[in-house]
Amino acid sequence: MNSFRPESAVQPVPGALLTIPVLAEQVQVQVLREHTGTVRVRKLVHQDSQPASGEGFREYVETSRVPVNQVVEAAESSRTLGDLLVIPVYEERFVRQLVLVEEIHVRRRREPLQHSASVALRREEVVVERLDPATGQWVAERP
């Protein structure tokens, strides 16, 4: 432990006024910039082709005309029988008869479909390098 003792130590005189100096230290902090090295960051993009496949379906619509030629009392609207849509086609004749001339049958057919393609996938890689001041060469840092 350091103790502060002024060089000119004054001996106290009884009844005399004594002045004691009070000292304080102050600190001043400064930041100095210093170049310690150079760093380079590069991003590399790699592209690889990968096979990809998926399942889907293709849907077909089949239509057929079915002749009926039948006299009916009233017109009916379209109807569905399972996966078959039946659309009636009517015609009025001169004798005021309503004749069901034909029916249009529409059936949807679905087929499974396999599809394969080559897809390009990208992957990024970051390389951090430091400049070696001794050799002047860039040296990659290990991740």
N, C-alpha and C positions, 0 to 999 in steps of 0.2 A: 504494500500500500504506500503510495506516494503522499508525502505531506508537503504542503506549500509553506516555505519560509522565505520571506523577503530578505534580501541581502542586508539591508540596513534595518536590522531589528532594533526597535526603540524600546528602552526600558521604561516602564510606567513610573511617573513621578506622582507621589501622593498629592491629591488635590488639583492636579493639572488636567487639562482637557486632553484626552487622547483621541486621535483620529485613526481609524482602522480602515485601510483601503479594501474595498470589495471588488473582487475580480470575477469576470464571467467569460467563459470560452464560447465561441460560436463556431458552428460547422457550416461550411458551404459545400454543397454537393453539385457536381457537374457531371454530365454524361458526355463522354467523348466517343464519337463514332470511329470505329476502326474496321477497315476492310480485312476480313479474315478468310475470305474465299468466295468462289463463284459457284452457283448452283444452276443447273439447267433442267427443266422438266419438259418431257416430250410425251405426247400421246400417240400411240400406234393403233391403227384399226386393222384387225385381221378379219378376213371373210372366208368362211368355210361353207361348202355345200353339204347339206344333210338331206337324206331322203325323208319324205313326209308322206303319210297316207291317211286317208279318212274314208268314212262310210257316208253314203248319201243315198239318194234315190232319184230315179228319173220317172216322171209320170206321163203316161200317154192317155189320150182320150180317143176312144173308138166310137164311131157313130154308125148306126144302121137304120135304114128306112124299112118299116114293116107295113105293107099295104093292109088296110082293114076294109074299106068300102062298106060301111055299115051305117044304116039310118039310126040316129039317136034322138032322144027327146030334148036333151039340154047339153050344153057344152060343159066340159069338166076342165079343171085347171091341171097343170103339170103335177106329176106324182113321183115319188121315189119308192122303188122296190129294192131294198138292200143297197147295193152299190150301183143300181141302174136308175137313171133319170128318164122318165117317159114324158115326152112332150106331144100332146095331141094336135093334129092339124085338121081344121074343119073347112068345109066349103058349103055355101048355101046354093041349092039347086033351084031351078026355075019354078018348080012345083011347091016351093017353100018347104023343102025338107032339109034338115040338117044332117049332113053325111060326114061321118068320121072317115076321111079319106086315107089317112095313114098315121102312123105314130113314128116319131123319131126317137130311137133308143140311144142314149148316151151313157157309155160305161167308162169309168176311169180305171186304168190299170197301172200299177206301180211296180217297178222293177228295182231291186237293190243295185247299187252302183259302187264299185271300188275305184278310187282314184289315187294315183301316186304321182308325185312330182318331186323335183329336186328344189329345195328352198335354200336361198343364200342367207346365212346367219352371220351377223357381225359381232365381234368381241373386241372390247377396248383393253389396251394394256398401257400403263403409265410407267415411264422410265425416268428415274431421278438420277442425274449424273452430277458429279463434282469435278471441278477443274483442278487437277493436281498441279500446284505451282512449280514443283520440281521438274516435271516432265512436260508440262503444257498439254497433257492429254486429258480427255474426259474419261472419268472412271464411274461406272454404274454402281449405285448403292444397292445393297441387298435389301429386299423387302422384309 
